Amino acid sequence: MKPQQAATTAHSLFTLYEILPSEVQQAFLKELLQKKTGELKDFAVLPKKNKTVILGVMEGAFSVPNNFDDALPEEIEKSFYSENL
């Protein structure tokens, strides 16, 4: 979907949402929030509450290259600022 189409679709959906009765809006948002929260919980890797977090456990496991802060190649940098997705 192109950005213009996505914006038009989003606007149309919001317009439809606005005309729903308040209780239907609230039920919709509650269901959406529950679904998205479930997806985030499935995605997240959280430590168990009864576990102790040990700082520095990965020390020495990897190294950051010296050129980490160098500028990206121009073609890659341009892709960050282009509107073509």
Secondary structure, 3 states (H helix, E strand, C coil): CCHHHHHHHHHHHHHHHHCCCHHHHHHHHHHHHHHHHHHHHHHCCCCCCCCCCCCCCCCCCCCCCCCCCCCCCHHHHHHHHCCCC
